[in-house]
């Protein structure tokens, strides 16, 4: 599946909305101190309406992608219909949050996933923003004849 950065097409919105978190020196998170940014990536495969976001988590401490986390916000029944498979493990991976198995992951990825899952995705306003961003980018990509 190809992905496109929300920032690529909507830089003004992305600059205002990109979620970051900071790890301080004394943190027990298992992550090195620094800033971590969640760059939103969406599928631009023709006909795909997976209703998922892929967070490319960029770390200032390693100056690279620390993790690629997949997150889908729909109910399991949606993903079973969309995928044409109701295997609970597949559906769990489609919903996430999970480390995207098709992407390279750093040694920091499991600790980053814990923070995203336990803190970032507990913010209902942020999840609403992700859904809104998907509603913005999906029709835009469709008009570009990509979806």
Rosetta blueprint (number, residue, H / E / L):
1 X L
2 X L
3 X E
4 X E
5 X E
6 X H
7 X H
8 X H
9 X H
10 X L
11 X H
12 X H
13 X H
14 X H
15 X H
16 X H
17 X H
18 X L
19 X E
20 X E
21 X E
22 X E
23 X E
24 X L
25 X L
26 X L
27 X L
28 X L
29 X L
30 X L
31 X L
32 X L
33 X L
34 X E
35 X E
36 X E
37 X E
38 X E
39 X E
40 X E
41 X E
42 X E
43 X E
44 X L
45 X L
46 X L
47 X L
48 X L
49 X L
50 X L
51 X L
52 X E
53 X E
54 X E
55 X E
56 X E
57 X E
58 X E
59 X E
60 X L
61 X L
62 X L
63 X L
64 X E
65 X E
66 X E
67 X E
68 X E
69 X E
70 X E
71 X E
72 X E
73 X L
74 X L
75 X L
76 X H
77 X H
78 X H
79 X H
80 X H
81 X H
82 X H
83 X H
84 X L
85 X L
86 X L
87 X L
88 X H
89 X H
90 X H
91 X H
92 X H
93 X H
94 X H
95 X H
96 X E
97 X E
98 X E
99 X E
100 X L
101 X L
102 X L
103 X L
104 X L
105 X L
106 X L
107 X L
108 X L
109 X H
110 X H
111 X H
112 X H
113 X H
114 X H
115 X H
116 X H
117 X H
118 X H
119 X L
120 X H
121 X H
122 X H
123 X L
124 X H
125 X H
126 X H
127 X H
128 X H
129 X H
130 X H
131 X H
132 X H
133 X H
134 X H
135 X H
136 X H
137 X H
138 X H
139 X H
140 X H
141 X H
142 X H
143 X H
144 X L
145 X L
146 X L
147 X L
